[in-house]
Amino acid sequence: MNKFSKLLNPSKDIPTTVWSSDNPKTILPNLDTLIILISGLWIFGTGQVFIINAQLGVGPWIVLAQGISIQLDWTIGFATFIISLVVLIFWVPLKETPGIGTLLNVVLIAISIDIMMPLLPEPSSLGIAVIQSVFGVFVVGAGSCLYLTANLGPGPRDGWMTSIHRRTGLTIGKVRTGIEVIVMIIGYILGGSVGIGTLLFAFGIGPSLVYCCSFLEFWNNSLQENEN
């Protein structure tokens, strides 16, 4: 398999990069690692807002946040924050340990959603809305890959994904898709908005994540080859 064919080959694991932390439990990461982590989390939240503002249905976790916000009169960002805290509780039976990346995930994604919602556009036609939803899924996948490669602890939801991936041997794409579909159903029951955007997210986030990881792995390997 040549170098360029590897780029198109879906990544089965989260790649190790030049900025990845050697110690996921450190509280004093390198500056470049911290910048990648924060950037990835903000990009993730921004991608969610692209999907929300497209008004074609939102990603499964936002469906859940919307349902809870409707029931309890919270903002979507605050509902996302509370969901993240609750999800952390379920790390206990999986024997996962949070890192600084996990804690920043809980805070920054919630903040980015509430800040970016009034700043990003609402499409004026169905065609543009579909494009915006697809773009949002890609942006969420890219943000996920960035903060996961920082290796400072997965986000609350990703802790489920990576733990189940290790325990079952299933690809991260299949595990992520399964989790998203289950959450989507619960959120819909609570009154969250489900539509074509939701389906695009539920079935597109897995492939988006693995191909973004493949690109980062390809780029990282190219950098190391050039240095050698």
Buried (B, 14 or more C-beta within 10 A) or exposed (E): EEEEEEBEEBBBEBBBBEBBBEEBEBEEBBEEBBBBBBBBBBBBBBBBBBBBBBBBBBBBBBBBBBBBBBEEEBBBBBBBBBBBEEBBEEBEEBEBEBBBBBBBBBEBBBBBBBBBBEEBEEBEEEEEBBBBBBBBBBBBBBBBBBBBBBBBBBBBBBBBBBBBBEEEEBBBBBBBBBBBBEBBEBBBEBBBBBBBBBBBBBEBBBBBBBBBBBBBBBBBBEEEEEEE
